[in-house]
Amino acid sequence: SADIADAMRERFENAGRPADAAARLGNVQLPPGDATDMVQAFHGLALQLDRRPGEATRLLRAVAARAQNIATPSEGARLACKLLGEPPHHPPVAH
C-alpha cells in the first residue's frame, strides 16, 4: 500500500543510519501478509547495511521461505530472495 511505501522511503532516506532503520522496522507490527513480507525484507536490508549479516540472513530466509510453493510470491518474499542472492522459489510445474 502507499502508506507502507511511504514508511519505507522515510526509513531509508537517511541511508547513513541503518541501525536506526533496523530498529524502527523491527518494531513495525502488521498482520501476516504481503505488507509484512515487504517490511521484513526491508528490515533484512537494513540489518545487512548495519553489518549484522547473521540476523539479516535469518530474517530474509524466513521471508523467502514464505514464497515456497506459492504460484505468485509476494513482492517482499521476492525481494528477500534477491537480497539473499537466491532465485525465488516456485512450485513445481505440472506436466
ZIQUICOR-V747558 format. One record per residue. N is the residue number from 0. RES is the residue in one small letter. PSI is psi in degrees with one decimal (* if undefined). Layout:
# ZIQUICOR-V747558
n=N res=RES psi=PSI
n=N res=RES psi=PSI
This chain:
# ZIQUICOR-V747558
n=0 res=s psi=165.3
n=1 res=a psi=-36.5
n=2 res=d psi=-41.0
n=3 res=i psi=-43.6
n=4 res=a psi=-41.6
n=5 res=d psi=-41.2
n=6 res=a psi=-40.7
n=7 res=m psi=-44.9
n=8 res=r psi=-44.6
n=9 res=e psi=-41.9
n=10 res=r psi=-33.1
n=11 res=f psi=2.4
n=12 res=e psi=-35.7
n=13 res=n psi=71.1
n=14 res=a psi=-17.2
n=15 res=g psi=1.4
n=16 res=r psi=60.2
n=17 res=p psi=-28.8
n=18 res=a psi=-40.2
n=19 res=d psi=-44.4
n=20 res=a psi=-43.3
n=21 res=a psi=-42.5
n=22 res=a psi=-44.9
n=23 res=r psi=-44.1
n=24 res=l psi=-31.4
n=25 res=g psi=-19.2
n=26 res=n psi=-2.3
n=27 res=v psi=129.3
n=28 res=q psi=113.3
n=29 res=l psi=154.5
n=30 res=p psi=156.3
n=31 res=p psi=143.9
n=32 res=g psi=-168.9
n=33 res=d psi=-41.2
n=34 res=a psi=-40.7
n=35 res=t psi=-41.8
n=36 res=d psi=-43.3
n=37 res=m psi=-44.7
n=38 res=v psi=-44.2
n=39 res=q psi=-34.4
n=40 res=a psi=-43.0
n=41 res=f psi=-34.2
n=42 res=h psi=-43.5
n=43 res=g psi=-40.5
n=44 res=l psi=-45.0
n=45 res=a psi=-39.4
n=46 res=l psi=-39.4
n=47 res=q psi=-46.6
n=48 res=l psi=-26.0
n=49 res=d psi=11.4
n=50 res=r psi=47.1
n=51 res=r psi=64.5
n=52 res=p psi=-34.6
n=53 res=g psi=-48.3
n=54 res=e psi=-42.6
n=55 res=a psi=-47.2
n=56 res=t psi=-43.9
n=57 res=r psi=-46.7
n=58 res=l psi=-47.3
n=59 res=l psi=-36.8
n=60 res=r psi=-38.1
n=61 res=a psi=-42.4
n=62 res=v psi=-45.8
n=63 res=a psi=-34.3
n=64 res=a psi=-28.3
n=65 res=r psi=-11.4
n=66 res=a psi=-11.9
n=67 res=q psi=136.9
n=68 res=n psi=27.5
n=69 res=i psi=129.9
n=70 res=a psi=-40.3
n=71 res=t psi=89.9
n=72 res=p psi=155.0
n=73 res=s psi=159.6
n=74 res=e psi=-40.5
n=75 res=g psi=-41.3
n=76 res=a psi=-40.0
n=77 res=r psi=-39.3
n=78 res=l psi=-42.2
n=79 res=a psi=-43.0
n=80 res=c psi=-44.2
n=81 res=k psi=-41.5
n=82 res=l psi=-27.4
n=83 res=l psi=-9.3
n=84 res=g psi=26.1
n=85 res=e psi=150.1
n=86 res=p psi=150.8
n=87 res=p psi=143.9
n=88 res=h psi=134.1
n=89 res=h psi=152.7
n=90 res=p psi=154.7
n=91 res=p psi=146.1
n=92 res=v psi=129.0
n=93 res=a psi=138.2
n=94 res=h psi=*
